[in-house]
Amino acid sequence: MKHTNRYAGEREVSLMGIRFFRGEKIRYEHEYRQIREIVRIISREFQKEPVYVLTNVLVANGQLDCVLLTRSGPLILELKAFSGEIHGIENGGWEVITSDGPIQLPNLFLQARNQRQDVIDRLIPIFREQLPHIPGNNLRKMSSWLYFCKGSSYPDNQIDLRRVKWFRVVTADNLLESMRFIDSGYTLRLQDMDAIVEGLHLEEYQFESGRPIPSRPVSAAKGFRLSRGTVAALAIILLLIGVLALMYLVPGARVAVMSTFSGIGAGLSGLVQERGGELIKSNSGPADAQDAMIYLNRIRIVEGLAPVPNDERAFGLALSRSADMAAFRYLDYTNPETGSSAQSLKEQFGIPANRTVVETAYGQWNGYTYGIEQHAVDAWVSDEGNRNRLLAPYSGGSIACTQGYCSFIGILDHGVTESMPEGVEENATVQENVTVQES
């Protein structure tokens, strides 16, 4: 049985010249999804041009969700997780008319203006020192836009965008079209983008995994220089020459050197045996489950829901269920050969018979990878049915993965014969985030 992750293609967002930098880690799922959407859009347009994506950048009066550095200069994007008809002008509050009714918002024009001014103030000294070829007054042409969910609209006859040229309300539908008409009056070179990132003290990272990327070495002055690999090779050669000379010139040194290398070899062998199991992981540990539940609870808190405690019993059951799916190569809530399920196994892990367990499953083709637990959460919350299951009022829960299979187990305090919360099924169909194909 072959399993394909529906979001595998989205892991290719870090294409061509796109690099990611951050002030702080992305905390909210909607920000992550909207930034991923933006990157997928711009990767098609800027295939031969460098683009730096800056996220969660701290400035004087708050935090910037996203800043794009392109050849046309910086573009600030304030991310809004709403979809509907947007109403608001320079003064007063704003409103989004959604399918569920109107949502009142603070003055978003004022927010965009303040963010723009904060960035201008922060960039002025950087431009003076590192980018003197760009006139400082051109920073006043910097754009600061609001980015809403796809399908949103900002009707005409509100803010006069012909006069307020730095402000726009955009979505995935018109982002590229709007970016084509940015006129900053200058062109950012690659070294200019590097100077801005360095001046803001941002950390480069891998977008999908969240892992930091080590700083790239600063280019030295032109002229003859040896690479680090060549220097290391020369150092090793000189060391070996010195050891050989010592062995042949100093009486008794040969025995001492051989004894030293023998001791080092024995020590390394013991270290590899002791730590080898930690170097290659095939399943989640308790710390991975704890991190995944923290990530899930951030989403729940944003939705106004109470966090779910990480439950050791649920972790044991989730790990058993993911291991069972990996061993029998299936993705379902019931083993097609043995008939075992989370409900039938729960008492073995200390969960009382009068408690209901709800499971959600996830699979990816490339086995256990770093951060798979959070990738599973992202896939689940993107689907309405799975999202309802993750946002139910559980008294405890946990997430565990084995190889490429993941299981979320939530514990409900009511019994199995009582009605389930709306939108939650004890054994739902296989999630849409995974495509199952028979080989």
C-alpha angles and dihedrals in degrees: 000000000000124000125200125193109230090213096050090105090054090062087071093071092108092077136148111339099348114125129175128223131174144190093199134002118273107263105183130062094220090056091051092050094046093048090049088051091050092049092050089053098047094042088069094050101039101043093137099032130076117249124184117202112204117193134190094001113181117226135170098282103028143309133314115224096205139355121186118207110202134154087273092060135256120336119194117211120190107200119222120186095210133106123201145065110327123214127184144111137195093292134045132012128322130231136202116202104211131177087263094051137275121325119204117222134180120256102298094183089060090047092052092046093050092048090050092051091048091053093046091051091049095047098046095081091042092053092046093052104032106019106037091149090071115076111239094226089064088072086075088071092064114129125229114188139179114234114204131180120283114281095033121129137199108206121222126255095053114091113009099239092186089068099032094052096166094061129078140154108221142170136187086279097065107015095105094044091052093047091056090066098051109126112188095160093236142057124239114222123206091257089051091056090049090051092052093049091047092047091052090048093231127169120232114227145169108261101215098041098031090224117148117244116224114251115268115243116260112251112254125221115286116269139077114335138154123236119241090250091055092048091050092049092050091048091052092048092050091048092052091048090052093049092049091048090050092050094053101036103042118062112238093009092110093062092046093050093048091049091050093051090046090055093048091050092051091049093050091048091054092047092051092050091048098046102026093097091057095051096061114040126188100173143028123275127208091266091053090051091048092052091048092052091049088053091049092047091055087060091047092050091051087054090052094253130133117257119254116236115236104251121206091209092053090047092053092049093045091050091049092049094048091047090050092052090048093048096048096034099232136121110214142095095257126048104244091214105038100024092227119148140168090267093053093046101042097095091056087065097047099264109138120244091240092061124088122228120203119199132198120187134205134182138187129186100230099064129234112351134173110280095011090138092061091042087056091052091051091051093047097049091050090066119068097221095046091043091056090052093051093048097050119120099265123174089210141352147161145193128227135170134199118193103319097337125094133186131193115201120194123187119216118197096220122081127261092255094057123088116277121234114272113281094015125111125184093222110019128176121277111289122260091233089078127057114205118205127180112234 
